[in-house]
Amino acid sequence: MIFDLDETLVHCIPDENLEFDENGTLLSSYDVKLLLESEGDEEDMYVNIRPFLRKCIMKLKKLYQVVVWTASTQDYADAIINHIDPYYELFEARYYRDNCVRTEQSVHMKDMRMF
């Protein structure tokens, strides 16, 4: 069973959608704030995690091989997946942008034929 990361398991709130009050206090609702470290830069990510995600996947693992796949970069994906699955017990494998096909329009697409 293959799960897509973004918009299926989690939803990251883009910076332009964050809401602040007049004092600069963050008003946007999120489940967890994670730090993304990439090429020496650090960036906060505000992430909503699908309710009952761990419970669902733990049940599915009894019946299926469960993997996660994203068209995102590995550093971004691992920051989120490591939070969801810190002991590597949910997903048997992780697939990233490097496992996607890049189109002429520079879009990264998941090609299921690899399975």
C-alpha atoms as one frame of an Amber mdcrd trajectory, in Angstrom:
protein
   0.000   0.000   0.000   1.509   3.309  -1.100   0.646   6.537   0.700   1.384
   9.978  -0.649   2.798  12.284   2.021   1.509  15.760   1.168  -2.238  16.375
   1.144  -2.881  12.739   2.137  -1.018  12.045   5.382  -0.139  15.640   6.243
  -0.794  19.201   5.180   1.909  21.847   5.531   0.766  25.422   5.886   2.667
  27.612   3.397   4.183  30.813   4.810   1.818  32.966   2.754  -1.185  31.285
   4.455   0.026  31.850   8.008  -2.102  34.332   9.945  -0.722  36.646  12.629
  -2.369  39.145  14.968  -1.244  42.767  15.338   1.400  41.699  17.902   2.933
  39.137  15.557   1.479  36.142  17.392   0.758  33.207  15.103  -2.987  32.575
  14.827  -2.924  29.711  12.338  -3.920  26.313  13.675  -1.408  23.483  13.266
  -0.532  20.197  14.941   3.237  20.461  15.063   5.992  22.928  14.247   9.034
  21.208  12.746  12.442  22.545  11.838  13.584  21.856   8.283  17.362  21.891
   7.909  18.503  21.961   4.300  21.894  22.881   2.889  22.809  24.926   5.979
  19.490  26.798   6.077  16.802  26.356   8.712  13.088  26.934   8.207  10.053
  26.355  10.419   7.305  24.155   8.994   3.784  24.192  10.380   2.199  20.792
   9.814  -1.265  19.311  10.267  -1.273  15.530  10.599  -4.276  13.474   9.526
  -6.209  12.334  12.610  -5.653   8.689  13.611  -2.806   8.352  11.106  -0.599
   6.113  13.262  -3.490   3.906  14.348  -4.653   3.444  10.754  -1.221   2.555
   9.417  -0.486   0.183  12.302  -3.645  -1.752  11.380  -2.838  -1.714   7.667
   0.688  -3.018   8.344  -0.868  -6.287   9.481  -2.260  -6.825   5.987  -0.002
  -4.906   3.606   3.486  -3.683   2.993   3.087   0.065   3.691   5.341   2.679
   2.076   5.277   6.455   1.782   6.043   8.337  -1.430   6.383  12.041  -2.103
   7.440  14.256  -4.959   9.079  16.466  -2.341  12.747  16.566  -1.446  14.145
  14.006   0.961  15.163  16.522   3.643  11.650  18.015   3.725   9.951  14.601
   3.717  12.252  13.067   6.333  11.629  15.968   8.737   7.920  15.142   8.639
   8.143  11.344   8.407  10.667  11.199  11.266   8.137  13.034  13.424   5.308
  10.692  12.431   7.443   7.552  12.552  10.459   8.215  14.819  11.187   4.502
  15.365  10.785   3.437  11.706   7.910   1.118  12.591   5.165   2.383  10.258
   6.652   2.466   6.771   8.724  -0.290   5.206  10.183   2.141   2.691  10.322
   5.827   1.866  10.356   7.136  -1.690  11.180  10.726  -2.594  11.512  13.134
  -5.505  14.528  11.142  -6.712  12.155   8.213  -7.283   9.873  10.289  -9.511
   9.965  10.940 -13.228  10.699  14.523 -14.234   8.626  15.783 -17.164   9.712
  18.278 -19.804   7.792  20.914 -17.795   9.957  20.094 -14.717   7.071  18.456
 -12.868   7.964  15.476 -10.691   5.468  12.674 -11.271   5.117   9.361  -9.477
   5.318   6.525 -11.981   3.659   3.467 -10.438   5.365   1.204 -12.948   8.425
   1.195 -10.703   6.532  -1.166  -8.421
